Amino acid sequence: MQGYGLQQWVLGLSALVLSACGGSSPSAGTGQVPPPDTGEIPPATGNLSVPDRRQARPIRVLLIGNSHASGVAPQLSRLLQLGLPGTDNELSFIGFVFLDSAAASSSALQQIDQGGWTHLILQGQKYSQSGTVDYPTSETEFLLNKGKAAGSQTILFPEHPQYGDRAEGQRVYQLHLSIAQQQSSCVAPVGPVWDLALLQPGVPRLHSNDGNHANALGSLLSAYVLYQVITGQSAELLPEQSSLPGSTAEQAKLQQITAQLLSSKQSCPSE
């Protein structure tokens, strides 16, 4: 897609709109959904260590997720261009509503196995917004195992909290930490970074009008978190750019918040 450099977009065959709601319903957004076609998903076998690909050049990222990830993808691609100029970095996005559908898709599994990705980012684990229902995590663990076996540094991407829900970000983050205890992986602390940002005076609104998805500036904040986990380089070292959302002062503030939070949290086993 022109405008985002050398990344390619791997899109699904059909769109499914599934809005997140309260109670015990799983969290989701709008996703592009290739049909599942591999039948029953086998359990992950073994627990490989997470490859450290922070120094790899070029960076080649496969991002699998739903509408919460699709807004972050172009921002992250731009940050990789800015932070690592002169390299043919690539970012591909495959859209699913939930990761269990990705784990059942032979085309997605083939991409993981044969794509030569330095990093695999997974977003879209089902979770209960009320915290009253436990959804299986075996499909996410299966994808993590596949990614590591293919030589990718795996990164779990927990969603940001919904507007006004001060507990959701930490709850979703802790869920993904528990997955990483079962199948080793990096975990991007998106929720904790958002929590810190929302407490800061002068930080503009980060949510879209639906209170669920991020707006452009919120997507940029999540992209800063992922950029720092991917590269190991502080988000504060990135140049402010008029082509990115927000003013340069707002960008600098979000970079500072990201770097501050990540300096106190281990995101990957190799850190």
C-alpha positions as CSV (number, residue, x, y, z in Angstrom):
1,M,0.0,0.0,0.0
2,Q,1.5,3.3,-1.0
3,G,2.3,5.8,1.7
4,Y,3.7,3.3,4.2
5,G,7.0,2.4,2.5
6,L,8.1,-1.1,1.8
7,Q,5.7,-3.0,4.0
8,Q,3.1,-5.3,2.4
9,W,-0.5,-5.9,3.6
10,V,-1.8,-9.4,3.7
11,L,-5.5,-9.0,4.0
12,G,-8.3,-11.6,4.6
13,L,-11.0,-12.6,2.3
14,S,-14.0,-11.2,4.1
15,A,-14.8,-8.6,6.8
16,L,-16.6,-9.4,10.1
17,V,-17.8,-6.7,12.4
18,L,-17.9,-7.8,16.0
19,S,-18.1,-4.9,18.5
20,A,-16.7,-5.4,22.0
21,C,-19.4,-5.3,24.7
22,G,-19.7,-5.8,28.4
23,G,-20.6,-8.8,30.5
24,S,-18.8,-12.0,29.6
25,S,-18.5,-11.3,25.9
26,P,-15.0,-11.6,24.5
27,S,-13.3,-8.4,23.4
28,A,-13.0,-7.8,19.7
29,G,-13.3,-5.2,17.0
30,T,-13.6,-5.1,13.2
31,G,-11.3,-7.7,11.6
32,Q,-10.5,-9.2,8.2
33,V,-11.2,-12.9,8.5
34,P,-9.8,-15.6,6.3
35,P,-11.9,-18.7,6.8
36,P,-10.4,-21.4,9.1
37,D,-9.4,-24.4,7.2
38,T,-7.1,-26.7,9.1
39,G,-9.5,-28.4,11.5
40,E,-8.6,-29.2,15.0
41,I,-5.6,-27.2,16.4
42,P,-2.9,-29.4,17.9
43,P,-1.4,-28.3,21.3
44,A,1.9,-26.5,21.3
45,T,4.7,-29.0,21.8
46,G,7.7,-27.8,23.9
47,N,8.6,-24.3,25.0
48,L,11.3,-22.9,22.8
49,S,13.3,-19.9,24.0
50,V,12.4,-16.6,22.4
51,P,14.9,-15.6,19.6
52,D,16.5,-12.2,20.2
53,R,16.1,-10.4,16.8
54,R,16.5,-6.8,18.0
55,Q,19.7,-6.3,16.0
56,A,18.4,-8.0,12.8
57,R,18.5,-5.8,9.7
58,P,16.2,-5.4,8.0
59,I,13.4,-5.8,10.4
60,R,10.5,-7.9,9.0
61,V,7.4,-7.9,11.1
62,L,4.3,-10.1,10.7
63,L,1.4,-8.6,12.7
64,I,-1.7,-10.7,13.3
65,G,-4.7,-9.1,14.9
66,N,-8.0,-7.4,14.6
67,S,-9.1,-3.7,14.3
68,H,-7.1,-2.8,17.4
69,A,-4.0,-3.8,15.6
70,S,-4.9,-2.6,12.1
71,G,-4.8,1.1,13.2
72,V,-1.4,0.5,14.8
73,A,0.2,-1.2,11.8
74,P,0.8,1.9,9.6
75,Q,2.1,3.9,12.6
76,L,4.5,1.2,13.5
77,S,5.7,0.9,9.9
78,R,6.4,4.6,9.8
79,L,8.4,4.4,13.1
80,L,10.5,1.6,11.8
81,Q,11.4,3.8,8.8
82,L,12.2,6.7,11.0
83,G,14.2,4.8,13.6
84,L,16.0,2.5,11.2
85,P,16.5,4.5,8.0
86,G,18.3,3.0,5.0
87,T,17.1,-0.5,5.7
88,D,14.3,-2.3,3.7
89,N,12.1,-2.9,6.8
90,E,8.8,-4.6,6.1
91,L,5.5,-4.9,8.0
92,S,2.7,-7.3,6.9
93,F,-0.7,-7.3,8.6
94,I,-3.1,-10.3,8.6
95,G,-6.5,-9.5,10.0
96,F,-8.6,-11.9,12.2
97,V,-11.1,-11.1,14.8
98,F,-9.5,-13.6,17.3
99,L,-6.3,-15.6,17.3
100,D,-8.1,-18.9,17.4
101,S,-9.2,-18.3,13.8
102,A,-5.6,-17.5,12.9
103,A,-4.4,-20.7,14.5
104,A,-6.9,-22.6,12.3
105,S,-5.9,-21.0,9.0
106,S,-3.5,-22.9,6.9
107,S,-2.6,-19.7,5.0
108,A,-1.7,-17.8,8.2
109,L,0.4,-20.8,9.4
110,Q,2.2,-20.9,6.1
111,Q,3.0,-17.2,6.4
112,I,4.5,-17.8,9.9
113,D,6.5,-20.8,8.8
114,Q,7.8,-19.6,5.5
115,G,7.8,-15.8,5.7
116,G,11.3,-15.3,7.2
117,W,9.9,-12.8,9.7
118,T,12.3,-11.4,12.3
119,H,9.3,-10.6,14.6
120,L,5.8,-12.0,15.0
121,I,3.3,-9.9,16.9
122,L,0.0,-11.4,18.0
123,Q,-3.1,-9.5,19.1
124,G,-6.6,-10.8,19.5
125,Q,-6.6,-13.3,22.4
126,K,-10.2,-13.7,23.6
127,Y,-10.8,-12.3,27.1
128,S,-13.8,-11.5,29.2
129,Q,-14.3,-7.8,29.8
130,S,-16.1,-8.5,33.0
131,G,-13.4,-10.9,34.2
132,T,-15.9,-13.6,34.9
133,V,-15.1,-16.0,32.0
134,D,-11.8,-17.7,31.2
135,Y,-11.2,-18.3,27.5
136,P,-8.7,-20.9,26.3
137,T,-5.2,-19.6,25.4
138,S,-4.0,-22.8,23.7
139,E,-4.4,-21.4,20.2
140,T,-2.3,-18.3,21.1
141,E,0.3,-20.6,22.7
142,F,0.3,-22.7,19.5
143,L,1.0,-19.6,17.3
144,L,3.8,-18.5,19.6
145,N,5.4,-21.9,19.3
146,K,5.1,-21.8,15.5
147,G,6.7,-18.3,15.4
148,K,9.7,-19.3,17.6
149,A,10.3,-22.4,15.6
150,A,10.4,-20.3,12.4
151,G,13.1,-18.0,14.1
152,S,10.8,-15.1,14.9
153,Q,11.0,-13.1,18.1
154,T,7.4,-13.4,19.3
155,I,5.6,-10.5,20.9
156,L,2.2,-10.6,22.5
157,F,0.2,-7.4,22.0
158,P,-2.4,-6.9,24.8
159,E,-5.0,-4.3,23.9
160,H,-5.3,-0.9,25.5
161,P,-8.1,-0.4,28.1
162,Q,-11.5,0.9,27.1
163,Y,-12.4,4.5,27.9
164,G,-13.2,4.9,31.6
165,D,-12.2,1.4,32.6
166,R,-9.2,1.8,34.8
167,A,-8.8,-1.9,35.5
168,E,-9.0,-3.4,32.1
169,G,-5.5,-2.5,30.8
170,Q,-3.8,-4.2,33.7
171,R,-6.2,-7.2,33.6
172,V,-5.5,-7.9,29.9
173,Y,-1.8,-7.3,30.4
174,Q,-1.7,-9.9,33.3
175,L,-3.6,-12.4,31.1
176,H,-0.9,-12.1,28.4
177,L,1.9,-12.4,31.0
178,S,0.2,-15.7,32.1
179,I,0.3,-16.9,28.5
180,A,4.0,-16.1,28.3
181,Q,4.5,-18.2,31.4
182,Q,3.1,-21.2,29.6
183,Q,4.8,-20.4,26.2
184,S,7.7,-18.1,26.5
185,S,7.3,-14.8,24.7
186,C,7.8,-11.1,24.9
187,V,4.8,-9.1,26.1
188,A,4.4,-5.5,25.1
189,P,3.1,-3.5,28.1
190,V,0.5,-1.5,26.1
191,G,-2.1,-1.3,28.9
192,P,0.3,-0.1,31.6
193,V,1.7,2.6,29.2
194,W,-1.8,3.8,28.4
195,D,-2.6,3.8,32.1
196,L,0.4,6.0,32.8
197,A,-0.4,8.3,29.8
198,L,-4.1,8.8,30.9
199,L,-2.9,10.0,34.3
200,Q,-0.7,12.7,32.8
201,P,-2.0,16.3,32.6
202,G,-2.1,17.7,29.1
203,V,-2.2,14.3,27.3
204,P,-4.9,14.6,24.7
205,R,-7.7,12.0,24.2
206,L,-6.4,8.7,23.0
207,H,-9.7,6.9,22.3
208,S,-11.9,7.1,19.3
209,N,-15.5,8.2,19.8
210,D,-16.7,4.6,20.4
211,G,-14.6,4.5,23.6
212,N,-13.2,1.1,22.5
213,H,-10.7,1.7,19.7
214,A,-7.8,4.0,19.7
215,N,-7.8,7.2,17.7
216,A,-4.8,8.1,15.6
217,L,-2.8,9.4,18.6
218,G,-3.7,6.4,20.7
219,S,-2.5,4.1,17.9
220,L,0.7,6.0,17.8
221,L,1.2,5.4,21.5
222,S,0.8,1.7,21.1
223,A,3.1,1.8,18.1
224,Y,5.8,3.5,20.3
225,V,5.5,0.6,22.7
226,L,5.9,-2.0,20.0
227,Y,8.7,-0.2,18.3
228,Q,10.8,-0.2,21.6
229,V,10.1,-3.9,22.2
230,I,11.0,-4.8,18.6
231,T,14.2,-2.8,18.3
232,G,15.4,-2.4,21.9
233,Q,15.8,1.3,21.2
234,S,14.2,3.9,23.3
235,A,11.1,5.6,21.8
236,E,12.6,8.9,23.0
237,L,15.3,8.6,20.4
238,L,12.8,8.7,17.6
239,P,12.5,12.1,15.8
240,E,9.2,13.9,16.0
241,Q,7.5,14.1,12.6
242,S,4.7,16.3,11.2
243,S,3.6,13.3,9.2
244,L,2.7,11.4,12.4
245,P,-0.5,12.1,14.4
246,G,-0.4,14.9,17.0
247,S,1.9,17.9,17.5
248,T,5.6,17.4,18.0
249,A,5.1,18.3,21.6
250,E,2.4,15.6,22.0
251,Q,4.6,13.1,20.2
252,A,7.5,13.9,22.5
253,K,5.3,13.5,25.6
254,L,4.1,10.0,24.5
255,Q,7.6,9.0,23.6
256,Q,8.8,10.0,27.1
257,I,5.9,8.1,28.8
258,T,6.7,5.0,26.8
259,A,10.4,5.1,27.6
260,Q,9.7,5.7,31.3
261,L,7.3,2.8,31.7
262,L,9.4,0.3,29.7
263,S,12.5,1.2,31.7
264,S,10.8,-0.3,34.7
265,K,9.2,-3.4,33.1
266,Q,10.9,-6.4,31.5
267,S,9.2,-7.0,28.1
268,C,11.3,-9.9,26.9
269,P,13.1,-12.8,28.5
270,S,16.4,-11.7,27.0
271,E,16.3,-8.3,28.8
